[in-house]
Structures are given as structure tokens and as C-alpha cells.
Amino acid sequence: MYNYEHMAIIIKDYLKQFEGQTEKVHLTALEARKLPGMDNYAKNTSYDNVARAMDRVGEIYYRGIECSEGKRASSTFAYDYDVSTHK
């Protein structure tokens, strides 16, 4: 399993606490990077890998919309996740 796949699981587990709420959950790469356990996989990595993990969450676990206009390698890269239903 690649590091971004491990990070995606950490992000998914974080989002699970909001599951069922109707409002979207806004998450930036900086916020995702600070989640417990991310240091194990993101310690020496760029925000681009965190963005890749966020993409994976949007593809597999929760519907997500990228809302940062292509700033992938930035701490401001962001997604709005629809946590009202789990994929």
C-alpha cells in the first residue's frame, strides 16, 4: 500500500465522525496533514501527496468536490466532502 493510500484511510476515519450530517465538510491539505497518524506517512512528503490522498477519499469513500482551483502542492488545497452518505 502506498503512503497516500494510508493517508486516505486516516482522512476517511476522520470524516466518519461527520457521517450523516447534511452539510459538506470542508477540509484543507493543511488540516488533513495535522490529523493524528499522518506523520507516519506524510512526514517527508509534499502537500501534493496529501492532495492525492484527499482525491482518493473523494473517489472511494465520500463524494468530494475539489475547491482549490488546482493548487495541489499547497497547504490551501481543499475538498468539500459530502458525508451524508458513505460510498
VENNORGI-V237326 format. One record per residue. OMEGA is omega as a letter, one per 30 degrees, with the letter a starting at -180 (NA if undefined). BURIAL is 1 if it has 24 or more other C-alpha atoms within 12 Angstrom, else 0. Layout:
omega,burial
OMEGA,BURIAL
OMEGA,BURIAL
This chain:
omega,burial
l,0
a,0
a,1
l,1
l,1
l,1
l,1
l,1
l,1
l,1
l,1
l,1
l,0
a,1
a,1
a,0
a,0
a,0
l,0
l,0
a,0
l,0
l,0
l,0
l,1
a,1
l,1
l,1
l,1
l,1
l,1
a,1
a,1
a,0
l,1
l,0
a,0
l,1
l,0
a,0
a,1
a,1
a,0
a,0
l,0
l,0
l,1
l,1
l,1
l,1
l,1
l,1
l,1
l,1
a,1
l,1
l,1
a,1
a,0
a,0
a,1
l,1
a,1
l,1
l,1
a,1
a,0
l,0
l,0
l,0
a,0
a,1
a,0
l,0
a,1
l,1
a,1
l,1
l,1
a,1
l,1
a,1
l,1
l,0
l,0
l,0
NA,0
